[in-house]
Amino acid sequence: MIFRSSSALRLYAGIFAFTCLVATASAETTLADVQALIKQGQYKTALARVDELVAAKPKDSQARFAKGVILTELNRPSEAIQVYQKLTEDYPTLPEPYNNLAAIYASQKQYEKARDALEQAIRTHPAYATAHENLADIYAKLASQAYDKALQLDSSNAQAQTKLATIRDMSGTGYGRGMHAAAPVVATAPASKPVAAIVATPPATVTKAAPGASKPIQVAAASPVKSEPAAKPAEKNNAQKAPKPETASSDTATVSQAVRDWASAWSRKDVRAYLGFYAKDFRTPNGQTRRDWEDEREARIKKPGPIEISVASLKVSIDGDTATVHFRQAYSSTNLKTTSSKTLVLARRGSRWQILQERVGA
């Protein structure tokens, strides 16, 4: 996907080589045919062919990833998001689906979602340079929005003006052009659109100049993604293995995401979603009843005017089914702007983490 800003994300839009050792010759040909159709811009035909491949091999991560790329090319982002999200659930250690999710979110100006997806990509693959660069671009975009907001509230803030000017200089383009998505690009473009290859490991990239952009757009052209091999049958006389518990790193990511989603629901003034993050046994402040506390929160959230809540510097510690999160919370409304330290204690409730306690300070 091409963005008309120099702070654009590098979309992993290439179709990777079919390298699974157990694949048959016919499967290789089918995936190669899909790639050829994409090169020719025949996306509808490519979608029909890749659907046949996925129907025959539902667990083929490469074919499913290719489908996500094709749907993006067809300007069907909501369907592409579903494909990538399902890939992250079935293959949580693969960074590329997270990266492409971030690219779509950025094209929709959902920068916080893009940030979260890229952070997850980096957690799964710390050496994934593309995700690191994309994340830096997203941070720059979020920072520019924050400084812009600061100047709306106080146009004489010289420090904010200087910092915003610095971000503009770094981006190499005038502020306000935004990240408007144009036509996506596959890694191997038609011959009429010259592409120069750049070697990187992993993933390989190609560089393609974007119209109106101040620097080339780099698109990943290869992937470490492979279809997962079938599970080996248990050896004789071996006891059946119990399912592996969720790893600590996975729990940490889930808890962090829950806190960000909680802040997002608050910012959207979605009272129902916001209150849903609190456990039934949440310890309300000052001995209030749960009903009185909820009524008070709803009245405050629904006051006229926008509110913005952001969280940063999350520090998560987990002990069994209880998690403690320390972070910095920035709150901004029409009449109030504050930054404070905050602590949330969450408990695992089924597949969710819900808030048990909420404290300002340590």
MINUBA-833776 format. One record per residue (C-alpha): residue number from 0; residue in three letters; x, y, z. Coordinates in steps of 0.25 Angstrom, whole numbers. Layout:
> i, aa, xx, yy, zz
> NUM, Ala, X, Y, Z
...
***
This chain:
> i, aa, xx, yy, zz
> 0, Met, 0, 0, 0
> 1, Ile, 5, 14, -4
> 2, Phe, 4, 26, 6
> 3, Arg, 5, 40, 1
> 4, Ser, 13, 44, 13
> 5, Ser, 28, 41, 15
> 6, Ser, 24, 35, 29
> 7, Ala, 17, 24, 21
> 8, Leu, 17, 10, 26
> 9, Arg, 24, 0, 18
> 10, Leu, 13, -10, 15
> 11, Tyr, 17, -25, 14
> 12, Ala, 10, -27, 1
> 13, Gly, 18, -37, -6
> 14, Ile, 14, -51, -8
> 15, Phe, 25, -60, -3
> 16, Ala, 32, -72, -9
> 17, Phe, 25, -86, -7
> 18, Thr, 35, -93, 1
> 19, Cys, 28, -103, 9
> 20, Leu, 35, -116, 7
> 21, Val, 23, -125, 8
> 22, Ala, 15, -117, -3
> 23, Thr, 11, -124, -15
> 24, Ala, 15, -119, -29
> 25, Ser, 1, -116, -32
> 26, Ala, 0, -107, -20
> 27, Glu, 13, -100, -24
> 28, Thr, 7, -97, -37
> 29, Thr, -6, -92, -32
> 30, Leu, 1, -82, -22
> 31, Ala, 10, -78, -34
> 32, Asp, -2, -76, -43
> 33, Val, -8, -67, -32
> 34, Gln, 5, -59, -31
> 35, Ala, 5, -57, -46
> 36, Leu, -10, -52, -46
> 37, Ile, -6, -42, -36
> 38, Lys, 6, -37, -44
> 39, Gln, -4, -35, -56
> 40, Gly, -14, -28, -47
> 41, Gln, -25, -38, -49
> 42, Tyr, -29, -38, -34
> 43, Lys, -43, -44, -36
> 44, Thr, -38, -56, -43
> 45, Ala, -26, -57, -33
> 46, Leu, -36, -57, -21
> 47, Ala, -44, -68, -28
> 48, Arg, -32, -76, -29
> 49, Val, -26, -74, -15
> 50, Asp, -40, -77, -10
> 51, Glu, -39, -91, -16
> 52, Leu, -25, -93, -10
> 53, Val, -30, -89, 4
> 54, Ala, -42, -98, 3
> 55, Ala, -33, -109, -1
> 56, Lys, -23, -106, 10
> 57, Pro, -30, -97, 21
> 58, Lys, -17, -97, 30
> 59, Asp, -8, -92, 18
> 60, Ser, -3, -79, 25
> 61, Gln, 3, -74, 11
> 62, Ala, -9, -75, 3
> 63, Arg, -17, -68, 14
> 64, Phe, -7, -57, 15
> 65, Ala, -8, -56, 0
> 66, Lys, -23, -55, 1
> 67, Gly, -21, -43, 11
> 68, Val, -12, -36, 1
> 69, Ile, -22, -38, -11
> 70, Leu, -34, -33, -3
> 71, Thr, -25, -20, 1
> 72, Glu, -23, -18, -14
> 73, Leu, -38, -20, -17
> 74, Asn, -40, -8, -7
> 75, Arg, -47, -18, 3
> 76, Pro, -40, -14, 16
> 77, Ser, -50, -20, 26
> 78, Glu, -49, -33, 19
> 79, Ala, -34, -33, 19
> 80, Ile, -34, -29, 34
> 81, Gln, -42, -41, 37
> 82, Val, -32, -50, 29
> 83, Tyr, -20, -44, 36
> 84, Gln, -26, -44, 50
> 85, Lys, -30, -59, 48
> 86, Leu, -15, -62, 44
> 87, Thr, -10, -55, 56
> 88, Glu, -19, -64, 65
> 89, Asp, -15, -77, 57
> 90, Tyr, 0, -73, 56
> 91, Pro, 3, -63, 67
> 92, Thr, 18, -64, 65
> 93, Leu, 17, -58, 51
> 94, Pro, 20, -43, 50
> 95, Glu, 16, -40, 36
> 96, Pro, 0, -41, 38
> 97, Tyr, 2, -31, 49
> 98, Asn, 10, -22, 40
> 99, Asn, -1, -22, 29
> 100, Leu, -12, -20, 40
> 101, Ala, -4, -7, 44
> 102, Ala, -3, -3, 29
> 103, Ile, -18, -4, 28
> 104, Tyr, -21, 3, 41
> 105, Ala, -12, 14, 37
> 106, Ser, -19, 16, 24
> 107, Gln, -32, 18, 32
> 108, Lys, -25, 28, 42
> 109, Gln, -26, 18, 53
> 110, Tyr, -12, 21, 58
> 111, Glu, -13, 15, 72
> 112, Lys, -18, 1, 66
> 113, Ala, -6, 2, 56
> 114, Arg, 3, 5, 68
> 115, Asp, -2, -7, 76
> 116, Ala, -1, -17, 64
> 117, Leu, 13, -12, 61
> 118, Glu, 17, -14, 75
> 119, Gln, 12, -28, 75
> 120, Ala, 19, -31, 62
> 121, Ile, 32, -27, 69
> 122, Arg, 29, -35, 81
> 123, Thr, 28, -47, 72
> 124, His, 40, -44, 64
> 125, Pro, 49, -34, 70
> 126, Ala, 59, -33, 58
> 127, Tyr, 47, -29, 48
> 128, Ala, 53, -16, 44
> 129, Thr, 41, -12, 35
> 130, Ala, 32, -12, 47
> 131, His, 42, -4, 55
> 132, Glu, 42, 7, 44
> 133, Asn, 27, 6, 43
> 134, Leu, 25, 8, 58
> 135, Ala, 35, 20, 58
> 136, Asp, 26, 26, 47
> 137, Ile, 13, 24, 55
> 138, Tyr, 20, 30, 67
> 139, Ala, 23, 42, 59
> 140, Lys, 9, 43, 54
> 141, Leu, 3, 42, 68
> 142, Ala, 13, 52, 73
> 143, Ser, 9, 62, 62
> 144, Gln, -6, 60, 66
> 145, Ala, -3, 63, 81
> 146, Tyr, 6, 75, 78
> 147, Asp, -5, 80, 68
> 148, Lys, -15, 78, 79
> 149, Ala, -6, 86, 89
> 150, Leu, -6, 97, 80
> 151, Gln, -21, 98, 78
> 152, Leu, -22, 99, 93
> 153, Asp, -11, 109, 94
> 154, Ser, -6, 115, 81
> 155, Ser, 5, 123, 88
> 156, Asn, 12, 110, 93
> 157, Ala, 26, 113, 87
> 158, Gln, 31, 99, 91
> 159, Ala, 20, 91, 84
> 160, Gln, 22, 100, 72
> 161, Thr, 37, 96, 72
> 162, Lys, 34, 81, 74
> 163, Leu, 24, 81, 63
> 164, Ala, 33, 88, 53
> 165, Thr, 44, 78, 56
> 166, Ile, 34, 66, 53
> 167, Arg, 30, 73, 40
> 168, Asp, 45, 75, 36
> 169, Met, 47, 60, 39
> 170, Ser, 35, 56, 30
> 171, Gly, 41, 64, 19
> 172, Thr, 27, 69, 15
> 173, Gly, 17, 79, 19
> 174, Tyr, 8, 76, 31
> 175, Gly, -6, 73, 28
> 176, Arg, -5, 64, 16
> 177, Gly, -7, 52, 25
> 178, Met, -6, 38, 21
> 179, His, -16, 37, 10
> 180, Ala, -16, 23, 4
> 181, Ala, -14, 22, -11
> 182, Ala, -14, 9, -19
> 183, Pro, -7, -3, -12
> 184, Val, 6, -9, -19
> 185, Val, 10, -23, -20
> 186, Ala, 24, -26, -18
> 187, Thr, 26, -31, -32
> 188, Ala, 20, -20, -41
> 189, Pro, 17, -21, -56
> 190, Ala, 29, -18, -65
> 191, Ser, 23, -4, -68
> 192, Lys, 26, 0, -54
> 193, Pro, 41, -2, -51
> 194, Val, 45, -8, -38
> 195, Ala, 59, -8, -32
> 196, Ala, 62, -19, -22
> 197, Ile, 68, -17, -9
> 198, Val, 74, -29, -1
> 199, Ala, 70, -31, 13
> 200, Thr, 69, -43, 22
> 201, Pro, 58, -45, 26
> 202, Pro, 49, -40, 19
> 203, Ala, 55, -36, 6
> 204, Thr, 49, -23, 1
> 205, Val, 47, -15, -12
> 206, Thr, 47, 0, -14
> 207, Lys, 36, 7, -22
> 208, Ala, 35, 22, -24
> 209, Ala, 21, 27, -19
> 210, Pro, 15, 38, -27
> 211, Gly, 15, 51, -18
> 212, Ala, 24, 44, -8
> 213, Ser, 37, 50, -3
> 214, Lys, 44, 37, -2
> 215, Pro, 42, 23, -8
> 216, Ile, 32, 13, -2
> 217, Gln, 39, 0, 2
> 218, Val, 31, -12, 1
> 219, Ala, 35, -26, 6
> 220, Ala, 36, -36, -4
> 221, Ala, 39, -49, 3
> 222, Ser, 34, -55, 16
> 223, Pro, 38, -65, 26
> 224, Val, 24, -70, 27
> 225, Lys, 22, -85, 24
> 226, Ser, 10, -94, 26
> 227, Glu, 11, -101, 40
> 228, Pro, 15, -116, 39
> 229, Ala, 5, -125, 44
> 230, Ala, 6, -129, 58
> 231, Lys, 14, -142, 60
> 232, Pro, 6, -154, 66
> 233, Ala, 10, -157, 81
> 234, Glu, 20, -168, 83
> 235, Lys, 15, -181, 89
> 236, Asn, 15, -182, 104
> 237, Asn, 16, -167, 105
> 238, Ala, 6, -160, 114
> 239, Gln, -3, -150, 107
> 240, Lys, 3, -136, 108
> 241, Ala, -5, -126, 115
> 242, Pro, -8, -113, 107
> 243, Lys, 3, -102, 109
> 244, Pro, -2, -91, 118
> 245, Glu, -2, -77, 112
> 246, Thr, 12, -71, 112
> 247, Ala, 16, -60, 121
> 248, Ser, 19, -51, 109
> 249, Ser, 6, -54, 103
> 250, Asp, -1, -50, 116
> 251, Thr, 6, -37, 117
> 252, Ala, 2, -34, 103
> 253, Thr, -12, -37, 106
> 254, Val, -12, -29, 118
> 255, Ser, -6, -17, 112
> 256, Gln, -16, -18, 100
> 257, Ala, -27, -18, 110
> 258, Val, -22, -5, 117
> 259, Arg, -21, 2, 104
> 260, Asp, -35, -3, 99
> 261, Trp, -40, 2, 113
> 262, Ala, -34, 16, 110
> 263, Ser, -40, 16, 96
> 264, Ala, -54, 13, 100
> 265, Trp, -53, 24, 110
> 266, Ser, -48, 34, 99
> 267, Arg, -59, 30, 90
> 268, Lys, -69, 32, 101
> 269, Asp, -74, 18, 99
> 270, Val, -80, 17, 114
> 271, Arg, -84, 2, 112
> 272, Ala, -71, -2, 106
> 273, Tyr, -63, 6, 117
> 274, Leu, -71, 0, 129
> 275, Gly, -70, -14, 123
> 276, Phe, -55, -14, 126
> 277, Tyr, -58, -14, 141
> 278, Ala, -60, -27, 148
> 279, Lys, -73, -30, 156
> 280, Asp, -65, -30, 168
> 281, Phe, -58, -17, 165
> 282, Arg, -55, -9, 178
> 283, Thr, -62, 4, 176
> 284, Pro, -56, 17, 182
> 285, Asn, -61, 23, 196
> 286, Gly, -70, 11, 198
> 287, Gln, -80, 15, 187
> 288, Thr, -90, 5, 182
> 289, Arg, -87, -1, 168
> 290, Arg, -99, 6, 163
> 291, Asp, -96, 20, 169
> 292, Trp, -81, 18, 164
> 293, Glu, -86, 15, 149
> 294, Asp, -96, 26, 149
> 295, Glu, -85, 36, 153
> 296, Arg, -76, 31, 143
> 297, Glu, -86, 32, 132
> 298, Ala, -90, 46, 136
> 299, Arg, -75, 50, 135
> 300, Ile, -72, 43, 122
> 301, Lys, -85, 49, 115
> 302, Lys, -82, 63, 118
> 303, Pro, -82, 72, 106
> 304, Gly, -69, 73, 98
> 305, Pro, -58, 63, 94
> 306, Ile, -49, 55, 104
> 307, Glu, -35, 49, 100
> 308, Ile, -29, 38, 109
> 309, Ser, -15, 32, 106
> 310, Val, -6, 23, 113
> 311, Ala, 9, 21, 113
> 312, Ser, 20, 14, 119
> 313, Leu, 12, 2, 123
> 314, Lys, 19, -7, 133
> 315, Val, 12, -20, 135
> 316, Ser, 14, -31, 146
> 317, Ile, 6, -44, 146
> 318, Asp, 4, -53, 158
> 319, Gly, -5, -65, 153
> 320, Asp, -18, -59, 149
> 321, Thr, -15, -45, 155
> 322, Ala, -8, -34, 147
> 323, Thr, -3, -21, 153
> 324, Val, -1, -10, 142
> 325, His, 7, 4, 146
> 326, Phe, 6, 14, 135
> 327, Arg, 5, 29, 131
> 328, Gln, -9, 34, 128
> 329, Ala, -11, 47, 120
> 330, Tyr, -25, 53, 121
> 331, Ser, -30, 64, 113
> 332, Ser, -44, 70, 112
> 333, Thr, -50, 84, 109
> 334, Asn, -47, 89, 123
> 335, Leu, -36, 80, 128
> 336, Lys, -23, 75, 124
> 337, Thr, -15, 66, 134
> 338, Thr, -4, 55, 134
> 339, Ser, -3, 46, 145
> 340, Ser, 3, 32, 150
> 341, Lys, -8, 21, 150
> 342, Thr, -9, 7, 155
> 343, Leu, -19, -3, 150
> 344, Val, -20, -17, 157
> 345, Leu, -27, -27, 147
> 346, Ala, -32, -41, 149
> 347, Arg, -34, -52, 138
> 348, Arg, -48, -54, 136
> 349, Gly, -50, -65, 125
> 350, Ser, -43, -60, 113
> 351, Arg, -43, -46, 118
> 352, Trp, -35, -37, 128
> 353, Gln, -44, -28, 136
> 354, Ile, -41, -17, 146
> 355, Leu, -42, -20, 161
> 356, Gln, -35, -8, 166
> 357, Glu, -32, 6, 161
> 358, Arg, -22, 15, 168
> 359, Val, -16, 29, 164
> 360, Gly, -1, 28, 168
> 361, Ala, 7, 16, 171
***
